[in-house]
Amino acid sequence: MSFRLCYPEFKNKALTFSYDDGQIFDRRLVEIFNRFGLKATFHLNSGTLDTEGFLKKEEIAALFEGHEIACHGVLHEFPTHLAQERLVQEFYQDRLTLEACTGRIIRGCSYAYGEYDARVVNTLKTLGFAYCRTVDSLGNFRVPEEFIRWRPSCHHNDAFGELSDRFLNTPGFSRLSLFYVWGHSFEFDRENTWDKMEAFCEKMSGRDDVWYTTNIDYVDYINAARGLLFSADGTQVRNLSAIPIYAEIDGERRIL
């Protein structure tokens, strides 16, 4: 049996965004994403909400409807600098507060300042996070080997150029591609690049071969695909998850 994994609706490319800190500029960024039908994940510091320049707790559930809300630490502390008790509090309390504000189950995270080590990684896994994003950009579109040290494709400033063309022109017969763009919404205001972001989002939108997804939906799909059961002789496959998996089996499209 030949088996080729596809993204939902048999697509071969995926695009996801990740933005940190929860500043008021997220409002304009969400409007852009919604206008072009794109999906994103917003990593929030619950301890800075309701303060000057940051979002209000009461608005985040509605503002990020259709997008993912994830953790970034209560006060954006350097994770590797914290004693163990403070490290646990920084991320566990962030998750508790964001869940209380939104009614959602929060399962994603990004490392504040991009800082992490083995202790931080193991602690966040214990706290129930399904993934944590780093700032160590790959410059390519590979599916990550592990999600707890998830390396994005690039910062948005590097997405505006030839990298986006490379992604859109990846041939359909190639392996699955993931374009993961990260940044901070305040950077568009500080650097006066809102027009570049709008142009980039318009360019990436409406593509029949691209799956527009949040971070957590991507993680759940890939983990479900990696959990497929195959018979020893390779003639049978079963999906034990509740997530439909799209694949080409012996040249035919099937939903498992």
Residue, then its C-alpha position, 0 to 999 in steps of 0.5 A: m500500500s502506498f500512503r501519502l499524507c495530505y492536509p485537510e481537503f487534500k491540500n499540500k501547503a499550510l500557513t499559520f501565524s503567531y503573534d506575541d504580547g497582546q498589545i492593542f495593535d493586535r486589534r488591527l492585525v486581527e481585522i487584516f487576518n479576518r478580511f483575508g480569511l487567514k488564521a493566527t495564534f495570539h500569545l498573551n501575557s495575562g498580567t499585562l492585560d487591562t494596563e495601558g497599551f494592552l488589550k482588555k481581558e473582557e475583549i479577548a474572547a470576542l476579538f480572537e474569535g476564530h483564532e487561537i489564544a495561547c500563553h506567553g507567561v503572566l509578566h513576560e519574564f525570562p523563563t530560564h531566569l526563574a526559580q522553579e516555583r516562579l517558573v510554574q507560576e508564570f505559565y500555570q497562572d497565565r493559563l488559568t487566567l486566560e481560560a477563565c477570561t475566555g472559557r477555552i482550554i489553552r494548550g499553546c505557548s511561546y517562550a518569552y524572549g525566545e529563552y528556554d532550556a531543558r528545565v523550562v521545556n520539561t516544566l511546560k510539558t508537565l503543565g499540559f502545553a501541547y507546543c511551545r514556539t521558539v524564535d529560532s527561524l528555520g528559513n524553510f517550510r519543514v514540518p517540525e520534528e517536535f512541537i515543544r521546541w517549535r521553530p517557525s519559518c521566519h519573522h514576518n519581516d523576512a516573509f515579505g520577500e522571496l520566501s513567500d514566493r518560494f512557498l507559493n511555488t512549491p510543486g504539488f508533488s513535493r512533501l507537505s509544506l508549512f509556512y509559519v510566520w511569527g512576530h509582534s503586532f506593535e512592530f508594524d506600527r513602530e516600523n510603519t509596515w502595516d501596508k507590507m503586512e496587508a499586501f503579504c496577507e492579500k498575496m497569501s489568501g484565497r489559495d486552493d492548495v493552502w490550509y489556513t490554520t491556527n498553531i494548535d489545529y496544526v499540532d492536533y492534525i499532525n499528531a493525529a496523523r502520526g498516531l495512525l495505526f498500520s498493519a504489519d503488512g502495510t495493507q490496513v490503516r486505522n485512525l483512532s482519533a476524532i480528527p479526520i485525516y486526509a491521505e492518498i492511498d494507492g493513488e486514491r484520495r481517502i478520508l480516514 
